[in-house]
Amino acid sequence: MKPTKAELRQNLRQIRLSLSDGERRAWSQAIVEQLGGLIDWPAVKTLNYFEPMHNLLEVDIRDFITGLEDNYPDMRLSMPKLIGGTWELVSVRGAPAPDSFDVIIVPMLGFGPVSLHRIGYGGGYYDKFLAAQPQAKKIGVCFESGKLADLPATDHDIALDIVVTELSVYTR
């Protein structure tokens, strides 16, 4: 019997929580290096990314984002923030957050390496957000330990365009 998404989430959380700080830092740095050469970043005008949550041991892309801020001052950067119990888009540089994005970088617990569907934490925020951004290049970052041979997907699950791990770049 195939595991449910809830069971997969639990297993993936346990795997992630078993990582040492050194593994997470080294693997995050490898992912950041892969991201740098992935697309034509100077052409990106609007980017939505996530603030890594340390308690969830998410991939840490802060160095990458800092590099974008330093090198591309005209790039409009935004991220989701939980404000008063509601997720809102917040602009990094003070201007209003754009309505649409050229690139979106998302976290995940796991992914299907062929379908490039992601499994997140189960709240549905990113599925709704990604569905509303069909024009955006959708990039997921995940540790290779989150690769799943058989990830169940439903109609509302949005496939990514690219998944970057510390070992590989997966594309559709």
Long-range contacts (C-beta under 8 A, 24 or more apart in sequence): 2-150, 2-152, 4-152, 5-119, 5-122, 5-152, 6-122, 8-109, 8-110, 8-119, 8-148, 8-151, 9-109, 9-119, 9-121, 9-122, 12-109, 12-110, 12-119, 12-146, 13-109, 15-145, 15-146, 16-56, 16-57, 16-109, 16-143, 16-145, 16-146, 17-57, 19-57, 19-143, 19-145, 24-57, 24-60, 24-143, 25-60, 26-166, 27-59, 27-143, 27-144, 27-165, 27-166, 28-52, 28-59, 28-60, 28-61, 28-166, 29-63, 30-166, 30-167, 31-59, 31-61, 31-141, 31-164, 31-165, 31-166, 32-60, 32-61, 32-63, 32-64, 34-164, 34-165, 34-166, 34-169, 35-61, 35-64, 35-105, 35-139, 35-141, 35-164, 36-64, 36-67, 38-139, 38-162, 38-164, 38-169, 39-103, 39-137, 39-139, 41-68, 41-71, 41-72, 42-72, 43-102, 44-72, 44-75, 44-102, 44-103, 45-74, 45-75, 45-76, 45-102, 46-75, 46-76, 46-78, 46-98, 46-100, 46-101, 46-102, 46-103, 47-75, 47-76, 47-77, 47-78, 47-101, 47-102, 47-103, 47-104, 47-105, 48-77, 48-78, 48-79, 48-80, 48-89, 48-101, 48-103, 48-104, 48-105, 48-129, 48-133, 48-136, 49-77, 49-78, 49-79, 49-104, 49-105, 50-79, 50-80, 50-105, 50-106, 50-107, 51-79, 51-81, 52-107, 56-107, 56-121, 58-107, 59-107, 59-141, 59-142, 59-143, 61-105, 61-141, 80-125, 80-129, 87-125, 100-133, 100-135, 100-136, 101-133, 101-135, 101-136, 102-135, 102-136, 102-137, 103-136, 103-137, 103-139, 104-129, 104-130, 104-133, 104-136, 104-137, 104-138, 104-139, 105-139, 105-140, 105-141, 106-130, 106-138, 106-139, 106-140, 106-141, 106-160, 107-140, 107-141, 107-142, 108-140, 108-141, 108-142, 108-146, 109-142, 109-146, 110-142, 110-146, 110-147, 110-148, 110-151, 111-140, 111-142, 111-146, 111-147, 111-148, 111-151, 111-160, 111-163, 111-170, 112-148, 112-150, 112-151, 112-153, 113-147, 113-148, 113-163, 113-170, 115-151, 115-153, 115-159, 116-140, 116-159, 116-160, 116-161, 116-162, 116-163, 116-170, 116-171, 116-172, 117-151, 117-153, 117-157, 117-158, 117-159, 117-160, 118-142, 118-157, 118-160, 118-163, 119-146, 119-148, 119-151, 124-156, 126-158, 127-156, 127-157, 127-158, 130-158, 130-160, 131-156, 131-158, 137-161, 137-162, 138-162, 139-163, 139-164, 140-164, 141-165, 144-168
